[in-house]
Amino acid sequence: MAVSVIEPAAMVMFDVVRASHPEDLDGRLRVTERVAKSDRVYTYQLQSRALWSARFEKPIFTLATRAAGSILASYADSSFATDVSVDGDEGDLFCFTTMLLGHMTLVQTGNSTAAMDGRGLAWRPGPRSRLLISDDNARTNVFFKVGDVEAALEHMLDERLGQPLEFETNLDWSSGLAASLKRQLDFVMEEFQRHDGVASNPVALASLTDLLISLVLRGAPHNYVDQLDGGASGVVPAYIRRAEDFIRANGAEPIRISHIAAAAGCSVRTLEHVFKHFRGDTPLGALHSIRLELARDDLIDSASGASVTTVARRYGFTNTARFATAFRRRFGETPSEAARRSSRSSR
């Protein structure tokens, strides 16, 4: 009997196929990846020939899938070692696999990568892909469109990709952002089991997708990771540069975080994530900080002649005392001292 790590009652929101006989593992289990409308075909065959003609009272294999937005989530469990081959068109999905029970080996282009407890897979299903699955096995897969992930990477780099994005197949879930990515992938599987979860809320799903793709690009090794991390040049994601440029150009205008995210070209959730990771701050904190810089520039500009109160209100600081406190904490002098210093230097 198949090992069901996720209980059947939890998969009511999924399309579920169960097989009780080995011959059911072929035609009935063609996987149509609706999120990408592909022609890819997965063929399952028990590795032990002695089992090919056996009959079982209960399912020996379960496959459950649910697509929402640009994410496809799947769960599979199997009682016996299985050989899975993938045929059809070139894969246009990236798959991130987490093992819940047992182990699995991915074979692609002559290379083998093992997945087990603590180690997952990042791979692109396509022709000549093969999976060797152990007895008593359970796993989850979360798929993302290749186009969406590559587009996000181009936004981060602020340039077109010179070659296709390729992930290293082996994922170590034990530390760093890879561990964060795994927790979010686990969260996706939990939410997709709920009828009223994130998968059913397009707004929340879009934000979650942005966060996941950002974590995928930061937490899973790939051929652009050095460039993304900045290497010797210290490059930060284009999201941040565009956001900060927008704030500086519009610091004296009413700005909401959603406006900054729109100018940066990402969701609010992604904006918050990249600011925290690269700036150690929030977008709101960056807005406050840049407005202080703009206010200081106005105060030391002798041509402006504006009072401290006028400058403070220009940049949204309605309480002059709190403005002065924040200004001194940031620049080591009060707004009045900055204005007087500027006045003396202009004589």
N, C-alpha and C positions, 0 to 999 in steps of 0.2 A: 504494500500500500504506500502511496506517495506520502512523503513527509510534508505536512502543511504547516509551515512556520507562521504564515498569515492565515488566520481562520477563514473558512469560506464565507461566513456571515459578514466579514469585513470587506469583501470584494463585490458587494452588490452594485457598486458604481462602475465596475470593470466589465469588459467583454471577456467572458471566461470560457475556455475550452478544456475539457478533461478527457483523457484517454484511458480506457481500461484494457485495451488490447494492443499489441505491438503494431498491427496493421493500421491502427488509427493514427499512428504517428506520422503518416505521410500526407495524403491529400487534405485531410480535415484540418491540419495544423499549418496550412499556408498562412503566413503572416502578411497581411496587407497593412503597411505602415501608413495609415491615413494622413498623418500629419505631413508626410512628404509625397503622398500619392505615388509610391514607387511600385516597381514590378519585381521587387526582391522576393525570393522564395527561400524559406528555411525548411530543410529536410531533416527529420529526426529519425535515427535508427539506433536500436539497442545494440551495444557493443558485443554482448554475449549472444551468439547465434543460438544457443540452447533455449533462449527465451523467446525467439521469434514466433514460435507457434504456441506459446503458453497462453492460458486464459486466466484472468484475474477478476475477482468479484468487485474489487474497489479500484478507483483510478490509480494508475501508476505514474501519471504525468498531469500537471496542471499548468496552463498558461493563461494569464490574466493581463489585459491591456486596457489603458484608458488614455485618450488624447484630449488635451485641453490647451487652447492657444497654440503655441509653437512647441509645446512639450508633449512627449509621449512617455508614459510611465508603464512599466511592465513588471510582473512578478511571475516566476516560474519555479516549480519544484518537481522533482523526479525521484523515483525509488531506485532506478537502476542506471548504471553507467550508460551514457548516451553519446552518440557521435552526431553532431549537428553540422551540416554543410550549408553554405549560403551561396545562392546563384542569382543571376539576374543582372540588373543595371548597376552602375557605379553608385556606391552609397552616398546619399546626400544628407546623412544624419551622423552626428557624433554620439556614441553610446558610452555611458559611464556605468560600469557594472560593480555591484557590491555583493560579496558572498555572505549569505546568512548561515549556510550549512554546507559542509563538504568543500570540494575544490574544483577548479575548472582550468583548462589550458586553451589559450587562443593560439591558433596557428595561422600566420599570414606571411606571404612572401618568403616562405622558408624559415621564418623565425617563430619561436615558441615563447609564450609568456604565461606564467602560472598565476592564478588568482586564488586566494584563500582567506582565512580570517586575518584581517589586518592589511591585506593587499587586494586592490581592485584592478580594474582594467579601464583604459581609455582607448576606444577603438572606433573605426569607421567601417561598419558592415558593408561588404561588397563582394564581388566575384572572388572566388578562391579563398574565402575565409572559412575557417573550420574551428569548431568548439568541441573539446573532449571533456565531457562532464562526468563527475564521479558518481558512485552510488550515494543514495541518501543525500540529495543535493537540493539547495534552495538558494535563490539569488534574485536580486532586483536589478532592473536596468532603467536608466533615465536617459532619454534621447533628446537632443537639441538639433535644430536645423543648422547645417553647415553654414549656410548663407547668413543666418543671424549671428552666429559666433564670429565669423570672419568680418562682418560689418562692424560689430562691437570692437574688435581688435583694431580695425582701421580708424575708428573714432579715437581710441586710446593713443594710437601712434600718430594720428593726424596725417596719415599718408596711405596710399594704396599699397596693397600687399604685392610684393614682387613674385611670390610663389605661394602655393596653397598652404594653409595651416595644417600642420601635422603634429599630433600629440605622441609623446612616448607612451607605449602601451601599459607599462607597469606603473601603478599608483600605490604609494605608501601612505596609508591613512593615519599613521601614528602621530604626526606632528605638523606644525605650521598651518598654512592655509589649506593644505590638503585635508587635514582633520576637520577644519571648518566646512570645507566643501562636502565631506561625507555627511556631516550632521545636517546640512541643508538638503542633501539628496534623500536622507532618511525622512526628513520633514516633508518633502514632496510626496513620498510614498504614503505617509500617514494622512496628509491632507487630501490626497486623491481618493482615499477610502471614504471620505465624508461627502454627503450629498450637499452640505451647505458650507464646504470648506473653500479654500483659495481657488481650487479648480473651477468652482461655480461662480466666481466673482472676477469678471474680466479686468477690472481696475487693479485689484490686488494681485491677480495673476501676472499682469504686465510688469508690475514692480518686482515681484518675486523672480520673474524670468530674467530681468536685468541684473538683479543681485546674483543669481545663479551663474549667469554667463560671465559676469565679472569675476566670480570666485573660480570658475572653470579656467579662465585665462590666467589667473594669479596663482592658483593652487595646483594645477596640473602641468607638468613640464611639457614644453613644445618647442618648435623650431624658432619661435620669435621671443622666447622668454628673456633672453639677454637684452634684446632691444627694448622690450617692454619694461624691464627693470631699470633701463636707463644706461647700463654699462658705465663707461667712463664719463659720458656726457651728462648724466644725472637727469635724464628726461622724465617728466611727469606726464600722466595721461592728459590728452588733449581736453578731456572733460574739464579738468581743473583749470587749465590755461584759459579756455573760453569763458568759464564761469567767472574767474577773477577779472578778466578783461571787461566783461559785461558789467560787473559791479563797479569797477573804476570809471567806466564811461557813463554810468547811470546812478552814481552814489547819491546824488541830490534828488533823485526821483523815488516815488513810492515803489518799492521792490518787494515781491514775495518770493519765497523759496521756489515756488513753481515757475516763476519767471526766469530765475537763474538756471533751473534745470532745463527749461526749454531752450535758452540761449546756449547752454552747454551741449545740448543734443542728447540728453539721457533722462531717465526718470528721476524723481526726487530721491527714491531709495538708493539708486546707484550713486547719485551725487553725494549723498550722506556717507555711503560706504567709502568712496575714493577719497573724500576729504579726510575722513577719520584715518584711513590707511596711510595717506601720503602727507597730510598736513597736521595730523594729530588734533584736528579741530572739526567742528561742524560747519556746514554752509552758513548757518546763522552767525556763528562765531566769526567766520571769515568776512561776512558782510559788516559786522560791527567793527572789526579790526581795520578793514579798508576804509570805512567811513571815518574812523579816527585819523588815519593817514591823510585822507583828503582834507579833513578839517584842519589838521596841522599845516598842510601845504597852504591853505587859504590864510591862516593866521600869520605865517612867516612871509607871505607875499605882501610887501609893503604897499603895492599898488591897490590892493583891495580896500584897505582902510576899514574893514568890517569889524564890528565889536564881537567879543567872545560869544555873547548871547545870540547874535545874528548868525554867526558861523555854526554854532551848536545846533540851532533850529534848522538851518539849511540842510544838515545831514541827519535829521531825525532825532536829535538829542533834546528832548523837551525839558528835562530837568538839568539845569546848569550845574548844580552841585555834583550830581552823579557823573555828568560829562567831565567835569574837572578832575574827579577822582580817577576815572578810567583813563583820562589823558595822562595824568601824572604817573599812574602805574605803568603805562605803556612807554612813555617817553622820558620819564625822570624829571619832568618840570610841569608846571601848571600851564594852562592855556594862556593866561595873562602874562606869565614869564616869557613864553614863546613869542607872543605879540610884541612885548617890550624889547626883547632881544632883536627882533626884526626891525623895530623902529630905530633902535640905536645904530644898527649896521647900515641903515639907509641914509644916515646923515652925512 
